[in-house]
Amino acid sequence: MGEEKQKDANKSQFIFGKKNYKFMFIGLACIALGFILMSGGGSDDPNVFNPEIFHWRRIRLAPMLVLLGFGIEMYAILLNPEK
């Protein structure tokens, strides 16, 4: 009987539950999508200005997606999986 209790005590337990990991992956996807939307808009020639760098997608949408992703990550960490 004593060995069975030790085996149960030695079993590795995950810190987070399945629900936490699901929200973490959703948050990570939002962050990655935000950084993908932020990329581009540069010019091949450094002497030519490309106004595409100031597009609303890079200035407004992408940073908001990144912040939303970080908010989802914080929620996933603080979420109690047992409720």
N, C-alpha and C positions, 0 to 999 in steps of 0.2 A: 504494500500500500504506500509506503514512503517514497518508493521510486516513481510511482505514477504521479504523485503530487509534485515531485521535482521536475518531471518531464513537462507537466502542465505549466509550471512556473517558468521553465526555460523556453517555451514556445515563443517565437517572435510575434509581437503584435504590432500592427500598423498604428501609427499615431492618428491618422485620419481615416474616415470611413469612405465608402464608395461614393456617397453624395458629395463629400468634400473634393475628391479627385475629379469628379465630373465638372464641378464648378471651376476647379483650377484649370482644367484643360480648355474650358470655354473662355476663361479670362486670358489664358495664354494665346488662344486663337485671336481674340480681339486685339491684343497687344501686337501680335505679328502682323495682322491685317493693317493696323494703323501705321506701322513702320513701312510696310510695303507701299501703302498709299502715299506716304511722305516722300518716297524716293523718286528720282527722276527730275525732269525740268531743267536740267543743266544744258550748257551749250558746248559744242565740240570746239569752237573757236573762242579763246578767252577774250578776244577783242569785240565780240558781238554779244549784246545783252539779250537774254531771252526772258520776256515778261511772264512766261509760263510758270516760272518759279513761284510767283505770287498767286497762283490759282487757288480758289476757295477750298479745293480738296486737300491741298498741302497745308494751308493756313488754318482752316477750321475743322474739317472733318477728321483728318488723320490724328491730330493731337487729342481731340475729344474721344476717339476710339481708344487711344492709348490710355487716357485717364480712366475711361470706363473699364478697360481691362484690368487696370490696377485696383479699381474699386471692387470688381468681381473677385480678384485674388484675395483681397483683404476679407471680404465676406466669406470666401471659401475657407480661409484659415480660422476665422472666428466661429464658423458654423459648428454647432454641436450635432454630431452625426447620430446620436442616440435618441434624439427627439423625433 
